[in-house]
């Protein structure tokens, strides 16, 4: 039997019935073609496409999400017409404006994107209970053995693409393979608006000509180390002896060669696994104003704490990040006990890190400030016998959440927020 790789782009094909009802298809044989079937679904230019979905007149135009033109933020997403100008995520808004002055610049709307992400996940879960979200805009879906329930893997992929387009007005590219790594790479090569299936036994041939950087998890440092031993493609990496890779990268080294050959049986982690929650803000002007910086940090901690409570999580680790006018970044973290989801505790912990971080930057003016909560566990703040503060903060924040649920998140803000000039455009929820 000859097995062909499936790959196509653009609108989904339409099946037209010209001669009455189609013949009844034979019952699929589970596992006959796909002993393991992993889909990787990746929304194309998620934030930008989401904005175009609610503003259809922007279709075909260069759209940049991240802040207003002339602002000091960074690009969170760019539509494909904007990418023609070399605009990429992480680029400063100022640089993006220089490259494409006629682009449409829009602020981030985290609540809107979060709702779309939840609806995207719900679509995926309707085809398999084994869904691992690897970000708000991408996920791995194990559809092994789901032929009699949801259809053949290829049909599931087509149905997901159709529903994402019809129900969310978004575009998703999907890769299908026997392992997560190959499926993810297949989805990337199918972008934009495409589907690519790598049949069993064809993984190594598909991966071989790709550069080593195409493999998830190989960053610049690993890439340089591989280049130093004349390994530039995944095919070359697949042939490197385990002993040599172990000498270079330790015990995880041999796994690189196995993944380069398409040998990946890593299971999915089912359910939403949140590793951390954080927010950051680029200031309108570089500043040494400690009161303004603390006020900005208070808002960031308030948003982070509110998100922790929304997910019924508490944090044991608080991290602070600063960036100066020369784009140098420093970060420090501290452990807190008991775990908390109270803004007041997060702010106290983060502010204790401020002076040590500032010292590492030479006490220069600050351009960006951010906070992150990690070491997450279930539930609210743990009570102690030595102080009633956690319990008091729990009651305060419970009342705070109730008011915001009824009147909006800006109904109540930290008093320090009055010192920030009233900025409201913050990055989207960054939960991992």
N, C-alpha and C positions, 0 to 999 in steps of 0.2 A: 504494500500500500504506500502510495506517495503522499507525504504530508506537506502542505504548503503553509508558509507563514502568511497570516492575514494582516493587511495594513491598508487603511484608507483614511481619508480626511474629509472635512466638509460636512454638509447636511447628511443626515441619515438616509440611506437608500429606502425608496418606497416600493413595496411589493404590490403590483397591480394584478387583480384577478380578471383575466379576460375569458376564461373558459370554464366558468363555474367554480365551485369550491375546490381548493387544492386537494390532492390525494393525502390521505392520512399518513403522517410520518411514522416510521417505525419507532417503537419505544426505545429511548436512549439507553445505552449500556453504561451505567455508572463506572467510571474509572477506566473505560476502554481506551480513551485517548488521553485523558488527563488524570493520571494517578494522584496528582496534587494540582489544584488550580487556584492560583492567587491573582486577584485583580489589584492593580494599583490605580486609583482614581485621583486625578490631580486637576483642580479647577484652574483654568487658564486666566492669568492676570486678574486674580480674584477681586481685589478691591476696586480696580479700575473697571472691570466688567460689571461689577455690582452697581457702580455709579451710572454706567451706561444703561443698565437695565431699568433704572427709574428715571433716566433722562435719555430716551431713545434718540433725541436729536444729536447726541454726542457720538453716535455710531460712526465709525470711520475717521474720527478726529483724534489727535494726540491728547490723551487724558492722563494727568499726573495726580496721584493721590498722596497727600502728605502735608499739605499746608497751602497757604495763599501765596500767590506770586509776589516776590519781594520779601517773603518771610525767611525765617532762619531754620526751618525744619529740614527733614530729609525725606527723600522719596520712599514711600511705602509700597507703591505699585505704579506701574506705567502700562498703558494700553500698547498693543503691538504697533500701531502707527507712531507712538511716541518712542518706542524702542529703536525705530529706524534711525533716530538721531543719537543713538548711543546712550540713551537714558536707562538707568538700571536702579533697582532698589538699593537704598543706602547712600545714593548720591545726594549731595546737598540740593535744596530747592533752588538756591542761587545758581549753581552750575547747570541744573536742568533748564532754568530759564534762559541761560546764555546759549545753550545748545538748541533750544526750541522755544523762542520767545512767543510764538502764537499758540502754544499749548494751553489747554484748559486745566487750571490748577484748582484742586478741591481739597477741603479738609477731611480728615479721617472721621468716619462715623462708626465707632466701635459697636454700638448697640445694633445697628442695622446689619453689619457684617456678622455679628454673633448670631443673630436670628437666622440668617441665611446658612451659616455653618451648621446650626442645629437641624435645619430642614434638610440639608445635604446629608447629614448623618442618618436622619430618619429614612431617607430614600435608600441608602445603602443597607440599613438594617432590615428593610423589607425583603431583601433577597438572601441575606444570611445573617445569623446571629453573631458570626465571628468577624467583627469589624474593629480594627485598631486605627483610631484617628492619630495621625502623625503630625497634624497641624490643623488649623481651622479650615484649610482648603485642600487637604489631601488625606487619603486613608488607604490602608491595605484591607482587602476583603477576601476571606478564605471561602471559596464557593465549591470546595471539593465535595463530591457526592450530592450536590444539590440539584442534579439534573431533573429528577422526578418532581421536585418541589418548585424550583425557580427556572428551570430550563438549562440548556447547555451553557458553558461558561461564555462562549462568544455571544450567545443571545442575551445573557444577563448584561454583558458589557454594553450592547446596543440599547437595551432597555434603559439602563442607567443614563446613558448619554441623552436619550430621547426625553426622559423625565426631567433631568436637570435643565434641559433647554426649555421644555414646556412649562414646568412648574416654578422654576427659579429664574428663568431668563438668563442663565449662565451657560458657560461652555466648559466641558470637562474632557480631558484627554485620558485615555485608559490604556494600560499595558496589562497583558495577560501572560503568565509564565508559571513554571512549577515552583519558583522561589520568589521571595520578597525582593531581593536585590535585582534580579533580572526583570521582574515586573515593573519595578520603579524606573529602571533605565529605559525599558521599552516605552513607558508612558512619556518620558521626557523626549525620546526621539520621535514620538508621535505628535508632539506639540507643533502648532496649535490645532485644536479641534480635530484630533485624530484618535485612532485605535490601532494597536499593534499587538499581535499574538505571536509568541515565540513557542512553538510546539516542543514537547518533550524530546530531548536528544539534540535539539538545535541550539541550546543555550550557548555553548562554548563558541560555536561558529558565529553567532550573533555578536557576542561580546568581544571577540578577538581583535577586530580592527579599531576598537574605541580607545581613546587615551585613558591612562590610568585615573585621571581626575574625574572621569565619568562615573566612577564607582562611588556610591554614597559612603562617607566615612573617610575617604582619602582627601586630606586637606593639603595645603601648600607644603607643610613640612614633610609629610609622608611622600608627596609627589617628588620633592627635591631629593629625598633619600633614594627613591627608586630610579630617578634619572641618573643619579651618581653611579648606579650599577648597570647603566644602559638599558633600563626597563622603562619603556614609554607607552606601551599598549597593554591592554588587558590580556591579550594573547601571550605576550612575553611574560607578564606577571604569572600567568597560569603555569608556566614551565619552570619557575624559580624553585629550587629545592627548599623543602621545609626548613632544613638546618640553616640555610642562609637567611631566610626571612625571620626565623627565631632569633638569630644573632643580631639582626637589625632592629626588630620591633618587639622582641620578647615573645612570651607565649602566644599573644594574639596574632603574631606574624603569619603562621601557616594558614590561618583562616582567610587571609587575603587571596592566596592562590586558589583556594577552594571556591570562593565566591567568584573569582575571575573565570573559573571553569563553569560557573552556573550551578555549583553544588551548594545549595542553601536550603536547609530544612528548618530554619529559625521559626518557631511558632509565633503566632500573633498574641499580643497581650490584649485580651478582650476588655472592653469597657473604657471609660474615659480616665486616663491616668494623668493626673495633674502633678507635675513636679515642682512648679513654682508659679508665682503670680507677680507681675511687676508693671510699673509705669515709669515713664521718663518724660522730660519736657525740655525743649530747647528754648532758652530765654530770648527775649526780644533784643537784648543787648548784653554783651559780656559785662559781668558785674562782680564787685566784691561786697555788695550790700548784704550783710549777714541776715538782716531782718527779712529782706525780700527772698533770700534763698531758703530760709527756714519756712516762710509762708508758702513758697512753692512746694517745698518738701511736705508740708502739712497736707496740701491738696492731694499730692501723689500717694501719701500714706492713707488718706481717707478713701481714695478710689481703690487702692489695693485691699484695704481691710473690708470694704463693702463687697468686693468680688470674692474674697475668702468666705465671708458669711453666706453669700449667695450659693456657693458650692459646698457649704457646711464643712469648711476646712479651717484649721488653725496652723500657725507657723511657729517653728522653733529657731529659724535662722532669718536674720534680716541683713540685707546687703545694700550698701550705698555705692553709687557710681557718679563720678564727676568727670567732666571734660572741659578743658580750657580753650582759649582762643586759638591755640596752635593745634587743636584737634588731638591733643594728648589725653588719654583716658586713664583713670585709676579707679580701683574698686576695693572695698574691704567689706568683711562681713563679721557678724557677731552672733552668738547663741543667746537666746532668751529662754527663761524658765519662770513660770510655766508657759506652755505654748499659748498663743493668743491669736485672735482676729480683731483686736481692738486698735483703732487708728492711733489712739493716744500712746499705747505701748510701742507700736511700730515707729512712731515719730521719735519718741525718747531714745530708742535704740539706734535708729539711723542717725540722729543728730549727734550722738556720742562719737560716731565715726567721721563726722564732718571735718573737724580740725586735723586729724591724722591724714585724711585723704587730701585735704587742701595743702598740707605741708609737702606731700609728695609731688604736687604740682608747682611748688615754689611760691605758694600764696598768690598766684596770679588770678586774674578775673575768670569767673566761671561762665562757660557757654551753655552747658547742659548739666542737669541733675536728674538722677533717677533712683528708684528704690525697688527692691525685689524681696519677696518673702518666699522662703523655701523650707525644707524639712517639714513638709505638710503632713498633717494627720487629720483624722475625722473629728468632727464636733467643734464646739466652741472652746472658750478658755477654761483651763482646768482650775478648780477652786483649791485654795490652800487654807490651812489653819492659822497661818501667821498674819494674814491680811485679808480684808474684805474687798480690796480694790478690784480684783478680777470679777467678783460678783456684781459690784456697782457698775463697772464698765459694761458688763453683759447687759444689765437692765437698760443702761443709757443707749447702747447701740441697738438694742432690740426696738426701743421706742423710735430711734432715729430711722431705722429701716422701715418701720411702719408708716412714718410720715412721708418718706420718700416714695414708698410704694403707692401712696395715694396722690401725692402732689408733684412727683418728679424728683430726679436726683439732685437738682439744684435748689430744692425747697429749703434745705438746710445745708450749710457749708461750714467748715472750720472758720472761726472768727479771723484767724490769720489770713484767710483767703482775700480779705478786703485789701490787703497790702500788695496783691499781685497784679493789680490792674484789671482783674476780672477775666483773665484768660479762661477759656472753656475747651479749646481744641486740644485734647490730649490723645496720645496714641491709643490704638485699640487694645482690648484685653490681650495680654501676652502670656497666656497660660500654656504650660508645656506638660 
